[in-house]
């Protein structure tokens, strides 16, 4: 059977496709911008059909309507990353959080330790040879397609065709729903003086010829503002956002010094605006590959001068990092932080940076120090004290590797907010019997 005939015979409506999801199934949604909104909408609209269906995903940008109170008998969520649209369901008991390193996600799906009966995925229209692209999401999405017993694809003409390992033949998919939806977009954030100061400190650690991992948000974008005088930078990152485009178009990022995948930016997913999605469409300068390759610490370690920059919610005086929770309440997830911290530490000339504002400012104006004597009760250690290399705030850079606990604490107090230092000094003096 030719691929065109197969495709035509397997086209259906969203409602009919999701009606084939069996009770008790575990459904994996394509990651982030790759999620298929027509399919998730249809699933919620037909909630009465289901009983005890568990839904898994990492970053989710669309509404999590299947976790609405009242649908507990129909759906339960078990995300591998918590966000603003899923935190309440986890806190209120309509779901559970499963911690996992990003690079291990497809490995655990492949091994059956993360169950995947059904995969819902967004793809581009098929090309002349019958291949569709998952475009903005390869990460764990491809392994979910290969593992699931039933795969439904929303064929969306707005999905870019990306190079690398993003392609699936139509015969690998069980049902196709043609539906055009705008891809979710994340606008560039506003950058304050605090982020600018952090960005300048981080950029000072980046040497010419470095390969970078940067995320999305005000701090990564601020870092890029101070990289314009660098030369021959490369990208090996779990994702890129719009801020990367200016440095690429100006020639600062040319990927010429990368040890692996020279000449190309290597990522596992994309999240930004339509400008980014148009840039990556049919562009061989960007390759999108599975996360068990991109984020594997061994892969990362092969890049000369690998520099990774990640964020944190708290760092204690020993250098332990909590990047994912407020006490017992799961705020985000492990993501790829530890993947890159460990990979960069193994790389020749590698550096890892934890960058954060010195304080969190609450709505009432109260400031909470992010450099703290102890992590909050119940909060996890995302990145261990032995893994942490540099910590950066707007007040400077604290070096951690090779430093004693006493020296680590001194270095961290120096980059804490001035109004927080007295409390930190008091704890230091109690702990180390030395006057600061």
C-alpha positions in Angstrom: 0.0 0.0 0.0 1.3 3.5 -0.9 1.7 6.0 1.8 -1.0 8.3 0.4 -3.6 5.5 0.5 -2.6 4.7 4.0 -2.9 8.3 5.1 -6.3 8.8 3.5 -7.6 5.6 5.0 -6.4 6.6 8.5 -7.8 10.2 8.5 -10.6 10.8 11.0 -12.1 13.4 13.3 -10.7 14.4 16.6 -13.7 13.1 18.5 -13.6 9.7 16.7 -9.8 9.4 17.2 -9.9 10.0 21.0 -12.9 7.8 21.5 -10.5 4.9 20.8 -8.6 5.6 24.0 -9.4 2.8 26.4 -10.3 3.1 30.1 -7.3 2.7 32.3 -4.9 3.9 29.6 -1.8 6.0 30.2 -1.7 8.9 27.6 1.5 10.7 26.8 1.1 14.2 25.3 3.8 15.6 23.0 6.0 18.1 24.8 5.4 21.8 25.1 4.6 23.6 21.8 4.3 20.1 20.2 1.1 19.3 22.0 -1.9 18.8 19.7 -4.7 21.1 21.0 -7.4 19.8 18.8 -6.9 16.3 20.3 -6.7 17.4 24.0 -9.9 19.6 23.4 -11.7 16.6 22.0 -10.6 14.4 24.9 -12.0 16.8 27.5 -15.2 17.3 25.5 -15.7 13.6 25.6 -14.6 13.1 29.2 -17.7 11.0 30.1 -16.4 8.3 27.8 -13.4 7.7 30.1 -12.6 6.2 33.4 -9.2 6.2 35.2 -7.2 7.6 32.3 -3.8 8.9 33.4 -2.2 11.8 31.4 1.5 12.4 31.3 3.5 15.4 30.0 6.4 17.7 30.8 6.0 21.4 30.0 2.4 22.1 29.1 1.5 25.5 27.6 -2.2 24.9 26.9 -5.0 24.6 29.5 -5.0 21.5 31.6 -8.8 21.2 31.5 -8.7 17.4 32.1 -7.5 18.2 35.6 -10.6 20.3 36.3 -12.4 19.5 39.7 -15.2 17.1 39.0 -13.3 15.0 36.4 -11.3 13.0 38.9 -13.0 9.7 37.9 -12.3 10.4 34.2 -8.7 11.7 34.3 -5.8 11.9 36.6 -2.6 13.8 35.7 0.9 12.6 36.5 3.2 15.2 34.9 7.0 15.0 34.9 7.2 18.8 35.2 4.8 21.0 37.1 3.6 24.4 35.8 1.1 27.1 36.5 -1.7 25.1 34.8 -1.0 21.8 36.8 0.2 22.9 40.2 -3.2 23.2 41.8 -4.3 19.7 40.6 -1.1 18.2 42.2 -1.5 20.1 45.4 -5.2 19.3 45.7 -4.7 15.6 45.0 -6.1 15.3 41.5 -2.6 14.3 40.3 0.8 13.3 41.2 4.3 14.6 40.2 6.9 12.1 39.0 10.5 13.5 39.3 12.8 12.5 36.4 15.9 13.8 34.7 14.9 15.1 31.2 17.4 12.9 29.4 16.1 9.8 31.1 12.5 10.3 30.0 12.7 8.4 26.7 14.9 5.8 28.3 12.3 5.1 31.0 9.4 5.1 28.4 11.4 2.6 26.3 12.0 0.4 29.3 8.3 0.5 30.3 9.0 2.3 33.6 7.1 5.3 32.4 4.0 3.8 31.0 2.8 4.9 27.5 -0.2 3.3 26.0 -1.4 6.2 23.8 0.6 9.1 22.3 -1.1 12.3 21.1 1.3 14.4 18.9 1.3 17.4 16.6 3.0 17.1 13.2 3.5 18.9 9.9 1.6 17.8 6.8 3.3 14.8 5.0 6.0 15.6 2.4 6.3 14.0 -1.0 7.8 10.8 0.5 5.2 10.4 3.3 7.2 11.8 6.2 5.8 14.2 8.8 7.8 16.3 11.2 7.2 16.7 14.9 8.9 20.1 14.4 9.2 21.9 17.7 9.3 18.7 19.8 11.5 15.6 19.4 12.7 15.2 23.1 10.7 12.3 24.6 7.9 12.7 22.0 9.5 10.4 19.4 10.0 7.6 21.9 6.4 7.9 23.0 5.3 7.5 19.4 7.5 4.4 19.0 6.3 2.8 22.3 2.6 3.6 22.3 0.1 1.0 21.1 -2.1 3.8 19.6 -0.7 7.0 18.1 -2.9 10.0 17.0 -1.4 12.9 15.2 -2.9 16.3 14.7 -1.7 17.4 11.2 -1.2 21.1 11.5 0.0 23.2 8.6 1.5 25.7 11.1 4.0 23.1 12.4 7.4 23.8 11.0 9.5 21.0 9.4 12.7 20.8 11.4 15.9 19.1 10.5 17.6 16.4 12.5 15.6 13.5 13.9 12.2 15.1 13.7 10.7 12.9 11.0 8.2 10.1 11.2 6.7 8.1 8.3 2.9 8.2 8.2 2.8 4.4 8.6 4.1 4.9 12.2 0.9 6.7 13.1 -2.5 5.1 13.6 -4.9 8.0 13.1 -4.6 11.5 11.5 -6.7 14.5 12.4 -6.2 17.5 10.1 -6.8 20.6 12.1 -5.1 24.0 11.9 -4.2 25.6 15.2 -1.8 28.5 16.0 1.2 27.1 17.8 1.6 28.3 21.4 4.0 31.3 21.7 6.0 32.7 24.5 6.9 36.3 24.1 10.3 37.6 25.1 10.3 38.8 28.7 11.0 42.3 30.0 14.6 42.6 31.2 15.2 44.7 34.3 18.4 46.1 35.7 18.7 43.1 38.0 18.6 40.7 35.0 21.1 42.9 33.1 23.6 42.7 36.0 23.2 38.9 36.3 23.6 38.6 32.5 26.8 40.6 32.5 28.3 38.5 35.3 27.3 35.3 33.4 28.7 36.5 30.1 32.0 37.2 31.8 32.4 33.4 32.3 31.9 32.7 28.6 35.0 32.5 26.5 35.3 32.8 22.7 34.6 29.4 21.1 32.3 28.2 23.9 29.3 26.1 23.3 26.2 27.3 25.2 23.1 25.9 26.9 20.6 28.6 27.5 17.0 28.4 28.4 14.1 30.9 28.1 13.4 33.9 30.3 14.8 37.2 31.3 18.1 36.0 32.5 19.1 33.9 29.4 18.0 36.9 27.2 20.0 39.2 29.4 23.1 37.0 29.1 22.8 37.2 25.3 22.9 41.0 25.5 26.4 40.8 26.8 27.7 38.2 24.3 27.8 40.5 21.3 31.5 41.0 21.4 32.2 37.2 21.7 33.4 35.1 18.8 32.6 31.7 17.4 30.0 30.6 19.9 28.0 27.4 19.5 24.6 26.1 20.7 24.1 22.7 22.3 21.0 23.2 24.4 17.8 21.5 25.3 16.0 24.4 23.7 16.5 27.8 22.1 14.2 30.8 22.2 14.0 34.0 20.1 16.9 35.7 21.9 19.3 33.3 20.1 18.3 34.6 16.6 20.1 38.0 16.9 23.4 36.4 17.9 23.1 33.9 15.1 22.2 36.4 12.4 25.1 38.7 13.5 27.6 35.8 13.3 28.4 35.6 17.0 26.9 32.2 17.0 28.3 30.2 14.1 28.9 26.8 15.7 32.3 26.6 14.1 34.1 25.5 17.2 31.7 22.8 18.4 33.3 19.5 19.0 30.2 17.6 17.8 27.6 18.7 15.2 29.9 21.4 14.0 28.1 24.2 12.1 24.7 23.4 13.5 22.7 24.4 16.6 21.6 21.2 18.4 18.4 21.3 20.5 15.7 18.9 21.6 12.7 21.2 21.5 11.8 24.8 20.7 9.7 27.4 22.5 9.3 31.1 21.5 7.4 33.2 19.0 6.3 32.6 15.4 9.6 34.2 14.3 11.5 31.4 15.9 9.2 28.7 14.3 9.6 30.3 10.9 13.4 30.5 11.3 13.7 26.8 12.0 11.4 25.7 9.2 13.4 23.6 6.7 16.6 25.2 8.1 19.6 22.8 8.3 21.4 25.2 10.6 19.1 23.9 13.4 18.9 20.2 14.2 16.3 18.9 16.7 17.2 15.5 18.2 15.9 13.2 21.0 16.6 14.3 24.5 18.4 11.1 25.5 21.0 12.3 23.0 21.0 16.1 23.4 20.7 16.1 27.2 22.7 13.0 28.0 25.6 14.1 30.2 28.0 12.0 28.1 26.9 13.8 24.9 27.3 17.2 26.6 30.7 16.3 27.9 32.0 15.9 24.4 31.6 19.7 23.7 34.8 21.7 24.3 34.2 24.7 26.6 30.6 23.8 27.3 28.9 26.5 29.4 25.4 25.9 30.8 23.3 28.5 32.6 20.3 27.5 34.7 18.2 29.1 37.4 17.3 28.3 41.0 14.7 29.1 43.6 17.1 28.8 46.5 20.8 28.1 47.2 21.8 27.2 50.8 25.1 28.1 52.4 26.6 24.8 51.4 25.8 25.4 47.7 22.8 23.0 47.5 20.3 24.1 44.9 16.5 23.9 45.0 15.3 24.7 41.5 11.8 23.2 41.6 9.7 23.5 44.7 8.4 25.8 47.4 8.6 23.6 50.4 6.5 20.6 49.7 4.7 22.3 46.8 6.0 21.3 43.4 6.6 24.5 41.4 8.3 23.2 38.3 10.6 20.1 37.8 14.2 18.9 37.5 14.1 19.4 33.7 17.5 19.4 32.1 19.4 21.3 34.8 21.3 18.3 36.3 21.9 16.8 32.8 23.8 19.9 31.8 25.5 20.7 35.1 27.0 17.2 35.1 27.8 17.2 31.4 29.5 20.6 31.5 31.5 19.5 34.5 32.9 16.6 32.5 33.7 18.7 29.4 37.2 20.0 28.7 37.0 23.6 29.7 33.4 23.3 30.8 31.5 25.5 33.3 28.1 25.4 34.8 26.3 28.4 36.2 23.3 28.7 38.5 22.0 32.3 37.9 19.2 33.9 40.0 18.1 37.3 41.4 19.3 37.6 45.0 15.7 37.9 46.3 12.1 37.1 45.4 9.9 40.1 45.9 6.3 39.2 46.9 3.2 41.1 45.9 3.2 43.0 49.2 6.8 44.1 48.6 8.4 41.6 51.1 11.8 40.4 50.0 12.8 36.7 50.5 16.4 35.9 50.1 17.3 33.2 47.6 20.6 32.7 49.3 19.5 31.0 52.5 21.0 29.2 55.5 18.8 26.2 54.8 16.6 25.0 52.1 12.9 25.2 53.0 11.5 22.2 54.9 10.3 19.7 52.4 12.2 21.2 49.4 14.3 18.9 47.3 17.9 19.2 46.5 17.8 19.5 42.7 21.5 20.0 42.2 23.9 18.7 44.8 26.6 20.8 46.5 29.2 18.6 44.8 27.8 19.4 41.4 27.4 23.2 41.7 30.2 25.2 40.0 29.3 28.9 39.9 26.4 30.8 41.5 25.6 34.2 40.1 23.3 37.0 41.3 23.2 40.7 40.4 25.8 41.2 43.1 28.5 39.0 41.6 29.9 35.5 41.1 30.4 32.9 43.8 32.7 30.0 43.0 31.8 26.7 44.5 33.9 23.9 43.0 36.9 23.0 45.1 35.9 25.3 48.0 35.4 24.3 51.6 32.0 24.7 53.2 33.4 27.8 55.1 34.6 29.4 51.9 31.4 28.5 50.0 29.3 30.2 52.6 31.6 33.3 52.5 31.3 33.5 48.7 27.5 33.2 48.8 27.0 35.8 51.5 29.0 38.3 49.3 26.5 37.9 46.4 23.4 37.9 48.6 21.2 40.9 48.8 22.7 43.4 51.3 19.5 43.4 53.4 19.8 39.6 53.8 23.5 39.4 54.8 23.1 40.0 58.5 21.0 36.9 58.9 23.3 34.9 56.8 26.4 36.1 58.7 24.7 35.2 62.0 24.2 31.6 60.8 27.8 31.6 59.4 29.3 32.6 62.7 27.2 30.0 64.6 28.2 27.3 62.1 31.9 28.0 61.6 32.8 29.8 64.9 34.3 32.7 63.0 33.3 36.4 63.0 32.6 37.9 59.6 
